[in-house]
Amino acid sequence: MGDGGWMEWWKTVGLKSGTQLLHYSSEDKVMEKLVSLCKRRGFIFRSSDIYGGLESTYDYGPLGVELKNNVKQLWWRDVVTSRSDVVGMDASILMNPKVWEASGHLSEFHDPMVDCKNCKARFRADHIDLDKNCPTCGVQDWTEARQFNLMLKTHYGPSEDSSSVIYLRPETAQGIFVNFANAQSTARMKLPFGVAQIGKAFRNEITTGNFLFRSREFEQMEMEFFVHPDETGNWLEYWSDSRLAWYKNLGIREDRLKLRPHGDDELAHYAAACFDVEYEFPFGWSELEGIAERGTFDLDQHAKHSGKKLTWFDSKNNEHITPAVVEASAGVDRTVLTILVDAYHEEEVKGENRVVLRLSPKVAPTTVAVFPLVNRDSMPEIAEKIVESLRGDFAAFFDAGGSIGRRYRRQDEAGTPYGVTVDSDTLEDQTVTVRERDTMAQERVAMDQLPAYFRDKIR
């Protein structure tokens, strides 16, 4: 399916759940253009594309998976490996169903749902104005709101009855809580300390949409920080500021980021307080990450339901205490979407439209693209040698197809920060042309100085 067909699908399905159009404006084409670019350059494809796709499910292509992995590695480095007070783990997606009884997800993890009686479309009641007509059919005839549990269930083992029902985890956090004692004792951690993990989660959302922003399968980056109950306020402030700073360090524009405190009516059943890191998308301000004070709720619940002790021994005061938790919960896919939206830029250059992704070198899938000006006079061979010399430290890519201008434009759309061109002068003086993506400025650099040059630029 070509871009046109895929774009029509995205506008009618990728932005919708059932028949609900989410925040799409004909005047604002940024998201539409971004989706087209993502497919064209191999960032993101719709899942099962040859079979017509599946609503709000996406596959990461060659460039997309590199961008996504860069985001996860930067998060892991910032939250785990650069610190002495946080350790990592990787819990199973499938867990004993009693976990979800204890956590409250089976009884509390739901959203209000309404149906249009006329066209049968379904909507989240808190995402639509019930005093207005149905956006699908134009009729105002709603059912009463009812609670819809977001847990995705399946069967475990060879039988399919009530005894084999199991759930795909709706968050990675519970895998950390049930392993609190294991992680604390084996890593010999003392309060305050954190446990972090990255992994898939699943929610049977009533309404999905806005490309990667809301889907039923997604990846989380979560950290549970265990503290003395008297210290939660300080740590909530610390982690809120720290997490906001992380997004700024990714190169995301500061004026499009903010911290927003939750109102009492927004808090989850486990939270005493919460801040959201929000970004101003084309469809409005929306959440990137939640930093929540969960108190002792989770450990208390799991201790009660399992009969196991989930406490930490305070040797100074000679007592066992149940630690409180400050959680930082981010979405990998939402972060990727934010980076792409924030980096997307169009400008006119010599009468032609130039599309460029102004990605930070920290996250860009390719750091340096190397081009032979022409495919003769040993230029391709020299270019390939340069690529090999850079690959130990940078994500380098060789491109010899098409005119040099066309190759520059391809790499601009891919977000590649630097281009290196081997030309006839290279054969004489062993220098190459280095082009900077955003300014398009060019300078000559000796081939043997390229690694040091890029290290200095990207540092």
C-alpha positions, 0 to 999 in steps of 0.5 A, a space after each residue: 500500500 502506498 503512502 496515500 492509502 496508508 494515510 487514508 487508513 491512519 486518518 480513518 483508523 489510526 486516529 480513531 477508536 471504533 468511530 471516534 475521531 480524536 483531535 484531528 484538525 484539517 488545518 493542522 497537518 503536522 501529525 499527518 505529515 509526520 505519520 507519512 514521513 515515519 513510514 517513508 523513512 522507516 521509522 514506524 509502520 502499521 502492524 500487519 500492514 499487508 492484512 489491512 493493519 490492526 487498530 492502533 498497533 504499530 511496528 518500529 522499522 529500521 530507523 524507528 527501532 534505533 531511535 527507540 533503543 537510544 531512548 531506552 538506553 538514555 533512560 537506563 543510564 540516567 535512572 539506573 547505571 549512573 546512580 548507586 541507589 537504583 538497581 534494575 530488574 526485568 519481571 515477567 509479563 504474565 503474573 499470578 492473578 492474585 497480584 492484580 486482586 491485591 493491587 486493586 486493578 481488578 476492582 479499580 482499574 477502569 474507565 467510564 464508557 458510553 455508547 451512542 444508541 443510534 450508531 453504536 459507537 463507543 466512547 470514554 465518557 470523560 473524553 466526550 461532551 455528553 451534552 452534545 451530539 455524537 461526533 460520528 452520526 450527529 445524534 444525541 442519544 447516549 447510554 448511561 455511563 458504565 465502568 469498563 475494566 481495562 485489563 486484557 485477559 487470556 487463558 493460561 495452560 491447555 484449558 479455557 475455563 474460569 480457573 485458567 484466566 490470567 491477565 496481561 500486565 497493565 503496568 510493569 510496577 507490580 513486578 517490582 513490588 512483588 519482588 521488593 524483598 528479593 531485590 532489596 536483599 540480594 542487592 543489599 540496598 538501604 533506604 532510600 533506594 529504587 528498582 527500575 525496569 523497562 517492559 511491555 504493558 497492555 491496556 484494553 483502552 476504550 479509545 485509542 488514537 493520535 498515532 503512538 500516543 494511546 494504544 493497547 500495547 505499549 512499552 513503559 520505563 518505570 522506577 519505584 523509589 522506596 523511601 521512609 514514609 516521612 520523606 515522600 514529599 522531598 523525593 516527589 519534588 526531587 524526582 519530578 524535577 529530575 524527570 523534567 530535566 531528562 526530557 529537556 536533555 533529549 533536545 525537546 524544546 523547553 517551552 513545550 514542556 511543563 510539570 502539572 500537579 494532579 487535582 484530587 479528582 484525577 488521582 489514581 486509587 493508590 496515589 496521594 499526590 502526582 505530577 505529570 510531565 506534559 508536552 504540547 502536542 499538535 492535539 494539545 497538552 498531554 502526559 508524557 510521564 507521571 511521578 506519583 507518591 504511592 505511599 505504602 499502598 502497594 507493599 501493604 496490599 501485597 503483604 496482606 494478600 500474600 501473607 509475606 513480610 514486605 518491610 525493611 529493617 531500620 537497624 538505627 531505630 531497631 524496627 521494621 518499617 514498610 517503605 513508602 514509594 515515589 514512582 516515575 512512570 514514563 512511556 517509551 512510545 510517547 517519548 518517541 512520539 514527542 521527540 519526532 513531533 518536536 523535531 519535525 520542521 519544514 522550511 523553504 530552501 532555494 524555492 524548494 520545501 525542505 523537511 528535516 527532523 532536528 533530532 539531537 545526536 543523542 537519540 538520532 538513529 544515524 549519527 553520520 551519513 557518508 557519501 561518495 560524490 560520484 560512484 567512480 575514482 575510488 570514491 565509494 571505496 574511500 567512503 566505505 572505509 570512513 564508515 568502518 572507521 566511525 562505526 566503533 563510536 558512531 552510528 554511521 551509514 553509507 549512501 551512494 544512491 542518487 544525486 548528492 542533493 537527494 541524499 542530503 534530503 533523505 538524511 535530513 528527513 531521517 534526522 541524521 545530524 552530519 553528512 560526510 562527502 568524499 569528492 575529488 579534493 579528497 583524492 588530493 588532500 585526504 579531506 572531506 566535506 562535513 555538512 551540518 544538518 540544521 544549518 547546512 553549513 559545510 567545512 573541510 575536515 581531514 579524514 583521520 580527524 573525523 572521529 575526534 571531530 564528531 566526538 567534540 561536536 556531539 559531546 
